[in-house]
């Protein structure tokens, strides 16, 4: 604790440590000291301040990775005290990967998946089109888990304004192997307003891999299929 900390209110002291923790120009040892102070203080507000480090990235990848690993260890050391702040942080953060992985270690994969569904629902309900990177990250994280009910939660994002989000939603649905994903993917493929050949091609590959039929839209698809694909009977195939 610095000499001037004695003259600060607890709120100002905490704010000072959060600012230093997320200051790229601060010395690494100073950022670490602030991180340890916040972890030691241990209140929900302090833990939220500690978690804010995950949204800041240093230009030097190795140094950044080293600090992030130290942050993860500190948060894990807080055990159950970190769970609710983690859930709150996930609603407002930009970078979700590390917080989700910590939540998995503390509470299990099911709790982390439920938090992802909550994030997606908030994004969908709010109509917020200004966080495509977060939506992409959540959908791709879910794709690696092949979770139950993912089709229901990912399908609305097949119509997202951002091509990367639409692609990530398709990946998440495809990863489940669930036949429930066939119809929403078929609707996305047949959307006449879709402009991304990459997105359409990925959906075509999923249909070919799964052996899914396209009988409902067999008359609509020939004119909009991406180059290199065709319809044979009621199935898609490589041309």
VOBA-898773 format. One record per residue (C-alpha): residue number from 0; residue in three letters; x, y, z. Coordinates in steps of 0.1 Angstrom, whole numbers, padded with zeros to 4 digits. Layout:
residues N
@nr NUM, rest Ala, east X, north Y, up Z
...
This chain:
residues 239
@nr 0, rest Unk, east 0000, north 0000, up 0000
@nr 1, rest Unk, east 0014, north 0034, up -0010
@nr 2, rest Unk, east 0017, north 0062, up 0015
@nr 3, rest Unk, east -0011, north 0082, up 0000
@nr 4, rest Unk, east -0035, north 0052, up 0002
@nr 5, rest Unk, east -0040, north 0060, up 0039
@nr 6, rest Unk, east -0056, north 0093, up 0030
@nr 7, rest Unk, east -0080, north 0078, up 0004
@nr 8, rest Unk, east -0115, north 0065, up 0011
@nr 9, rest Unk, east -0120, north 0028, up 0004
@nr 10, rest Unk, east -0139, north 0036, up -0028
@nr 11, rest Unk, east -0111, north 0058, up -0041
@nr 12, rest Unk, east -0085, north 0033, up -0032
@nr 13, rest Unk, east -0103, north 0006, up -0051
@nr 14, rest Unk, east -0108, north 0028, up -0081
@nr 15, rest Unk, east -0071, north 0036, up -0081
@nr 16, rest Unk, east -0061, north -0001, up -0082
@nr 17, rest Unk, east -0086, north -0009, up -0110
@nr 18, rest Unk, east -0072, north 0020, up -0130
@nr 19, rest Unk, east -0037, north 0008, up -0125
@nr 20, rest Unk, east -0046, north -0028, up -0133
@nr 21, rest Unk, east -0060, north -0018, up -0167
@nr 22, rest Unk, east -0034, north 0008, up -0175
@nr 23, rest Unk, east -0012, north -0005, up -0204
@nr 24, rest Unk, east 0015, north 0021, up -0195
@nr 25, rest Unk, east 0018, north 0009, up -0159
@nr 26, rest Unk, east 0047, north -0013, up -0149
@nr 27, rest Unk, east 0039, north -0050, up -0148
@nr 28, rest Unk, east 0047, north -0053, up -0112
@nr 29, rest Unk, east 0024, north -0024, up -0104
@nr 30, rest Unk, east -0004, north -0041, up -0123
@nr 31, rest Unk, east 0002, north -0073, up -0104
@nr 32, rest Unk, east 0003, north -0055, up -0071
@nr 33, rest Unk, east -0031, north -0039, up -0078
@nr 34, rest Unk, east -0045, north -0073, up -0089
@nr 35, rest Unk, east -0034, north -0089, up -0056
@nr 36, rest Unk, east -0048, north -0060, up -0036
@nr 37, rest Unk, east -0082, north -0064, up -0053
@nr 38, rest Unk, east -0082, north -0102, up -0048
@nr 39, rest Unk, east -0072, north -0096, up -0011
@nr 40, rest Unk, east -0100, north -0071, up -0006
@nr 41, rest Unk, east -0124, north -0097, up -0020
@nr 42, rest Unk, east -0156, north -0078, up -0022
@nr 43, rest Unk, east -0179, north -0083, up -0053
@nr 44, rest Unk, east -0169, north -0049, up -0065
@nr 45, rest Unk, east -0132, north -0056, up -0061
@nr 46, rest Unk, east -0136, north -0089, up -0079
@nr 47, rest Unk, east -0153, north -0071, up -0108
@nr 48, rest Unk, east -0124, north -0047, up -0109
@nr 49, rest Unk, east -0100, north -0077, up -0110
@nr 50, rest Unk, east -0120, north -0092, up -0139
@nr 51, rest Unk, east -0117, north -0060, up -0159
@nr 52, rest Unk, east -0081, north -0070, up -0167
@nr 53, rest Unk, east -0095, north -0096, up -0191
@nr 54, rest Unk, east -0108, north -0068, up -0213
@nr 55, rest Unk, east -0074, north -0052, up -0216
@nr 56, rest Unk, east -0048, north -0066, up -0240
@nr 57, rest Unk, east -0011, north -0057, up -0240
@nr 58, rest Unk, east 0006, north -0053, up -0274
@nr 59, rest Unk, east 0032, north -0079, up -0264
@nr 60, rest Unk, east 0014, north -0113, up -0266
@nr 61, rest Unk, east 0038, north -0132, up -0243
@nr 62, rest Unk, east 0036, north -0106, up -0215
@nr 63, rest Unk, east -0001, north -0104, up -0219
@nr 64, rest Unk, east -0005, north -0142, up -0217
@nr 65, rest Unk, east 0017, north -0143, up -0186
@nr 66, rest Unk, east -0004, north -0116, up -0168
@nr 67, rest Unk, east -0037, north -0133, up -0179
@nr 68, rest Unk, east -0025, north -0166, up -0164
@nr 69, rest Unk, east -0017, north -0148, up -0131
@nr 70, rest Unk, east -0052, north -0132, up -0132
@nr 71, rest Unk, east -0068, north -0165, up -0137
@nr 72, rest Unk, east -0050, north -0180, up -0108
@nr 73, rest Unk, east -0060, north -0151, up -0086
@nr 74, rest Unk, east -0097, north -0154, up -0095
@nr 75, rest Unk, east -0097, north -0192, up -0090
@nr 76, rest Unk, east -0082, north -0187, up -0056
@nr 77, rest Unk, east -0113, north -0168, up -0046
@nr 78, rest Unk, east -0134, north -0199, up -0052
@nr 79, rest Unk, east -0171, north -0194, up -0046
@nr 80, rest Unk, east -0168, north -0157, up -0039
@nr 81, rest Unk, east -0159, north -0152, up -0076
@nr 82, rest Unk, east -0189, north -0169, up -0090
@nr 83, rest Unk, east -0216, north -0142, up -0089
@nr 84, rest Unk, east -0191, north -0114, up -0099
@nr 85, rest Unk, east -0181, north -0137, up -0129
@nr 86, rest Unk, east -0218, north -0140, up -0140
@nr 87, rest Unk, east -0223, north -0102, up -0137
@nr 88, rest Unk, east -0190, north -0096, up -0156
@nr 89, rest Unk, east -0200, north -0118, up -0184
@nr 90, rest Unk, east -0231, north -0097, up -0191
@nr 91, rest Unk, east -0210, north -0066, up -0196
@nr 92, rest Unk, east -0175, north -0077, up -0207
@nr 93, rest Unk, east -0161, north -0077, up -0242
@nr 94, rest Unk, east -0137, north -0107, up -0239
@nr 95, rest Unk, east -0156, north -0138, up -0227
@nr 96, rest Unk, east -0132, north -0167, up -0232
@nr 97, rest Unk, east -0112, north -0165, up -0200
@nr 98, rest Unk, east -0141, north -0156, up -0177
@nr 99, rest Unk, east -0161, north -0186, up -0191
@nr 100, rest Unk, east -0132, north -0210, up -0186
@nr 101, rest Unk, east -0129, north -0198, up -0150
@nr 102, rest Unk, east -0166, north -0203, up -0145
@nr 103, rest Unk, east -0163, north -0238, up -0158
@nr 104, rest Unk, east -0135, north -0246, up -0133
@nr 105, rest Unk, east -0155, north -0231, up -0104
@nr 106, rest Unk, east -0190, north -0242, up -0112
@nr 107, rest Unk, east -0189, north -0267, up -0140
@nr 108, rest Unk, east -0196, north -0265, up -0177
@nr 109, rest Unk, east -0234, north -0265, up -0173
@nr 110, rest Unk, east -0233, north -0232, up -0154
@nr 111, rest Unk, east -0210, north -0216, up -0180
@nr 112, rest Unk, east -0233, north -0228, up -0208
@nr 113, rest Unk, east -0263, north -0213, up -0191
@nr 114, rest Unk, east -0245, north -0180, up -0188
@nr 115, rest Unk, east -0238, north -0181, up -0226
@nr 116, rest Unk, east -0275, north -0186, up -0233
@nr 117, rest Unk, east -0283, north -0157, up -0210
@nr 118, rest Unk, east -0258, north -0135, up -0229
@nr 119, rest Unk, east -0273, north -0145, up -0263
@nr 120, rest Unk, east -0308, north -0139, up -0251
@nr 121, rest Unk, east -0299, north -0104, up -0238
@nr 122, rest Unk, east -0283, north -0096, up -0271
@nr 123, rest Unk, east -0313, north -0109, up -0291
@nr 124, rest Unk, east -0339, north -0092, up -0269
@nr 125, rest Unk, east -0322, north -0059, up -0268
@nr 126, rest Unk, east -0316, north -0058, up -0306
@nr 127, rest Unk, east -0281, north -0047, up -0299
@nr 128, rest Unk, east -0261, north -0049, up -0331
@nr 129, rest Unk, east -0230, north -0033, up -0317
@nr 130, rest Unk, east -0213, north -0063, up -0301
@nr 131, rest Unk, east -0207, north -0087, up -0329
@nr 132, rest Unk, east -0173, north -0098, up -0316
@nr 133, rest Unk, east -0188, north -0109, up -0283
@nr 134, rest Unk, east -0217, north -0128, up -0300
@nr 135, rest Unk, east -0192, north -0145, up -0323
@nr 136, rest Unk, east -0170, north -0155, up -0293
@nr 137, rest Unk, east -0199, north -0169, up -0273
@nr 138, rest Unk, east -0213, north -0189, up -0302
@nr 139, rest Unk, east -0179, north -0204, up -0311
@nr 140, rest Unk, east -0173, north -0212, up -0274
@nr 141, rest Unk, east -0206, north -0231, up -0274
@nr 142, rest Unk, east -0197, north -0249, up -0307
@nr 143, rest Unk, east -0168, north -0265, up -0289
@nr 144, rest Unk, east -0191, north -0278, up -0262
@nr 145, rest Unk, east -0219, north -0293, up -0283
@nr 146, rest Unk, east -0244, north -0283, up -0256
@nr 147, rest Unk, east -0281, north -0293, up -0254
@nr 148, rest Unk, east -0306, north -0267, up -0267
@nr 149, rest Unk, east -0279, north -0249, up -0287
@nr 150, rest Unk, east -0300, north -0249, up -0318
@nr 151, rest Unk, east -0328, north -0230, up -0301
@nr 152, rest Unk, east -0304, north -0204, up -0288
@nr 153, rest Unk, east -0281, north -0201, up -0318
@nr 154, rest Unk, east -0307, north -0201, up -0346
@nr 155, rest Unk, east -0319, north -0165, up -0342
@nr 156, rest Unk, east -0283, north -0154, up -0350
@nr 157, rest Unk, east -0284, north -0170, up -0384
@nr 158, rest Unk, east -0301, north -0137, up -0394
@nr 159, rest Unk, east -0277, north -0114, up -0376
@nr 160, rest Unk, east -0265, north -0083, up -0394
@nr 161, rest Unk, east -0228, north -0094, up -0390
@nr 162, rest Unk, east -0216, north -0122, up -0414
@nr 163, rest Unk, east -0192, north -0135, up -0388
@nr 164, rest Unk, east -0220, north -0139, up -0362
@nr 165, rest Unk, east -0241, north -0157, up -0388
@nr 166, rest Unk, east -0212, north -0180, up -0396
@nr 167, rest Unk, east -0205, north -0187, up -0359
@nr 168, rest Unk, east -0242, north -0195, up -0353
@nr 169, rest Unk, east -0240, north -0220, up -0382
@nr 170, rest Unk, east -0209, north -0236, up -0367
@nr 171, rest Unk, east -0225, north -0239, up -0333
@nr 172, rest Unk, east -0256, north -0256, up -0348
@nr 173, rest Unk, east -0235, north -0278, up -0370
@nr 174, rest Unk, east -0214, north -0290, up -0341
@nr 175, rest Unk, east -0244, north -0304, up -0322
@nr 176, rest Unk, east -0252, north -0329, up -0349
@nr 177, rest Unk, east -0288, north -0324, up -0339
@nr 178, rest Unk, east -0313, north -0329, up -0367
@nr 179, rest Unk, east -0332, north -0300, up -0352
@nr 180, rest Unk, east -0306, north -0278, up -0369
@nr 181, rest Unk, east -0316, north -0288, up -0404
@nr 182, rest Unk, east -0346, north -0265, up -0409
@nr 183, rest Unk, east -0331, north -0233, up -0395
@nr 184, rest Unk, east -0300, north -0239, up -0416
@nr 185, rest Unk, east -0321, north -0246, up -0447
@nr 186, rest Unk, east -0340, north -0214, up -0442
@nr 187, rest Unk, east -0308, north -0195, up -0439
@nr 188, rest Unk, east -0294, north -0211, up -0470
@nr 189, rest Unk, east -0325, north -0202, up -0490
@nr 190, rest Unk, east -0326, north -0166, up -0478
@nr 191, rest Unk, east -0326, north -0145, up -0510
@nr 192, rest Unk, east -0311, north -0116, up -0492
@nr 193, rest Unk, east -0280, north -0135, up -0480
@nr 194, rest Unk, east -0249, north -0121, up -0496
@nr 195, rest Unk, east -0222, north -0142, up -0481
@nr 196, rest Unk, east -0210, north -0171, up -0503
@nr 197, rest Unk, east -0188, north -0183, up -0474
@nr 198, rest Unk, east -0218, north -0186, up -0451
@nr 199, rest Unk, east -0238, north -0204, up -0478
@nr 200, rest Unk, east -0210, north -0227, up -0487
@nr 201, rest Unk, east -0205, north -0237, up -0450
@nr 202, rest Unk, east -0242, north -0246, up -0447
@nr 203, rest Unk, east -0240, north -0266, up -0479
@nr 204, rest Unk, east -0211, north -0286, up -0465
@nr 205, rest Unk, east -0230, north -0293, up -0433
@nr 206, rest Unk, east -0260, north -0307, up -0453
@nr 207, rest Unk, east -0236, north -0329, up -0474
@nr 208, rest Unk, east -0219, north -0342, up -0443
@nr 209, rest Unk, east -0251, north -0349, up -0424
@nr 210, rest Unk, east -0269, north -0363, up -0455
@nr 211, rest Unk, east -0298, north -0339, up -0449
@nr 212, rest Unk, east -0324, north -0334, up -0475
@nr 213, rest Unk, east -0336, north -0300, up -0489
@nr 214, rest Unk, east -0370, north -0311, up -0503
@nr 215, rest Unk, east -0388, north -0282, up -0488
@nr 216, rest Unk, east -0368, north -0257, up -0508
@nr 217, rest Unk, east -0356, north -0277, up -0537
@nr 218, rest Unk, east -0372, north -0253, up -0562
@nr 219, rest Unk, east -0357, north -0222, up -0546
@nr 220, rest Unk, east -0321, north -0232, up -0541
@nr 221, rest Unk, east -0306, north -0238, up -0576
@nr 222, rest Unk, east -0304, north -0201, up -0584
@nr 223, rest Unk, east -0287, north -0191, up -0552
@nr 224, rest Unk, east -0263, north -0220, up -0544
@nr 225, rest Unk, east -0227, north -0210, up -0542
@nr 226, rest Unk, east -0203, north -0220, up -0569
@nr 227, rest Unk, east -0193, north -0256, up -0567
@nr 228, rest Unk, east -0226, north -0270, up -0553
@nr 229, rest Unk, east -0256, north -0285, up -0569
@nr 230, rest Unk, east -0288, north -0304, up -0561
@nr 231, rest Unk, east -0292, north -0341, up -0569
@nr 232, rest Unk, east -0326, north -0354, up -0561
@nr 233, rest Unk, east -0334, north -0338, up -0528
@nr 234, rest Unk, east -0298, north -0336, up -0516
@nr 235, rest Unk, east -0270, north -0311, up -0519
@nr 236, rest Unk, east -0237, north -0323, up -0535
@nr 237, rest Unk, east -0205, north -0310, up -0548
@nr 238, rest Unk, east -0206, north -0301, up -0584
